[in-house]
Amino acid sequence: MQLKKHPILVLWTMVFVSLLTLPFLGRKHIKRFLPATIFMSIVISLESILAEKLKWWTIYKKIPPYFINEFAFIVGPFFAGSLWILRLTYGRFGLYFLLNAVVDALFVYPFYFWFRNLGIFALKKLNNIQLYILFLIKALLMYGFQSLWEKKIKNGSH
């Protein structure tokens, strides 16, 4: 089967494969890192609205719900990837940032070109470097949120 003819199948596969990894994280870790992941999913959903208005990129193929253009990316690789990255690196900021930098670079370069060639999305007013910087800023925001969340939980449990 030629993937270029089935971009929607690629999106659904990306979502399901990502979500299938979650049981391997363990309930304790999902519970611990879920607030930061949900927070960032909301931020990215809002960013999606802004990106559409400012024409940063265009999403050509999407899966329901259609009101969030990046739904497949948010509930698939971003959601699962964020939980995994936090699980593997939280508490070691340098490693966290390095792993995010590598994963984001993979998305912004080889995977972006693959998705563009499949006709799923394309950058418009944003270039690859700007998208990469945006991803790194969101990684910092997520780590900061998780740190604040953990301080709140520890202070609230006394």
Beta strands, then each sheet from edge to edge (+ up, - down):
strand 1: 57-59
strand 2: 121-123
sheet 1: 1+ 2-
end
